């Protein structure tokens, strides 16, 4: 008659391995802490007049006006301006120089 010892050894090894490897079938096993990466600065929400942007449709243009928190006006060709949702800006190509406001005394 054969002994049951190899089965007990195998069971013991599986229990030990599952105790040290989280998520391997034991519901109460502790999970490793998730790595939290720092959030990148969202340049897409901080666009301003004068910035050159690429839209998600592939158009390249310069911001001529910030309409409100959701919309911007982009000049894609000479005299051709389109309103664009700010969320549809895919990339900021070049940050423009801050535009000086024209004063009434000039």
NUNU-876163 format. One line per field, with one value per residue (C-alpha): residue in three letters; x, y, z. Coordinates in steps of 0.5 Angstrom, whole numbers. Each point is the difference from the previous one (the first is absolute). Layout:
N
r ALA  ... $
east X  ... $
north Y  ... $
up Z  ... $
***
This chain:
106
r UNK  UNK  UNK  UNK  UNK  UNK  UNK  UNK  UNK  UNK  UNK  UNK  UNK  UNK  UNK  UNK  UNK  UNK  UNK  UNK  UNK  UNK  UNK  UNK  UNK  UNK  UNK  UNK  UNK  UNK  UNK  UNK  UNK  UNK  UNK  UNK  UNK  UNK  UNK  UNK  UNK  UNK  UNK  UNK  UNK  UNK  UNK  UNK  UNK  UNK  UNK  UNK  UNK  UNK  UNK  UNK  UNK  UNK  UNK  UNK  UNK  UNK  UNK  UNK  UNK  UNK  UNK  UNK  UNK  UNK  UNK  UNK  UNK  UNK  UNK  UNK  UNK  UNK  UNK  UNK  UNK  UNK  UNK  UNK  UNK  UNK  UNK  UNK  UNK  UNK  UNK  UNK  UNK  UNK  UNK  UNK  UNK  UNK  UNK  UNK  UNK  UNK  UNK  UNK  UNK  UNK $
east 0  3  0  -3  6  2  -7  0  7  -3  -6  5  4  -6  -3  7  1  -7  1  6  -2  -6  -6  1  -6  -1  -5  3  7  3  1  6  -1  -1  5  -3  4  0  -6  3  -1  -6  2  -6  -4  4  0  0  0  6  1  1  -4  -2  -7  -2  -3  8  -1  6  -2  1  -5  -3  -5  -2  -7  -2  2  -2  1  6  1  5  3  2  1  1  -7  -3  -2  -4  -3  3  -2  6  0  1  7  5  7  3  5  3  -2  -1  3  -5  -5  0  -7  -1  -1  -4  5  5 $
north 0  7  5  7  4  3  3  3  3  3  3  3  3  3  3  3  3  3  3  4  1  5  -1  -7  -3  2  5  3  1  7  3  4  8  3  5  7  4  8  3  4  7  0  5  -1  3  6  3  7  5  -1  -7  -4  -7  -6  -2  -8  1  2  7  5  7  6  1  7  0  -3  0  -4  -6  -4  3  3  4  -3  3  -5  4  8  2  -7  0  -6  -1  -7  -3  0  -7  -2  3  -5  3  7  1  7  4  7  7  3  4  8  2  7  6  5  5  -2 $
up 0  -2  5  -1  2  -7  0  7  -2  -7  4  5  -5  -4  7  1  -7  0  6  -2  -7  0  -4  -1  2  7  1  6  -3  1  -6  -2  0  -6  -3  0  -5  0  -4  -6  -1  -5  -5  -4  5  1  -7  -2  -5  -5  1  -6  1  -4  1  0  -7  -2  -1  2  2  4  6  -1  5  6  0  7  4  -5  -7  -4  -6  -5  -6  -5  -6  -1  1  2  7  3  7  3  6  5  1  -7  0  0  1  1  -5  2  6  -3  3  5  -4  2  1  -5  5  -2  1  -6 $
***
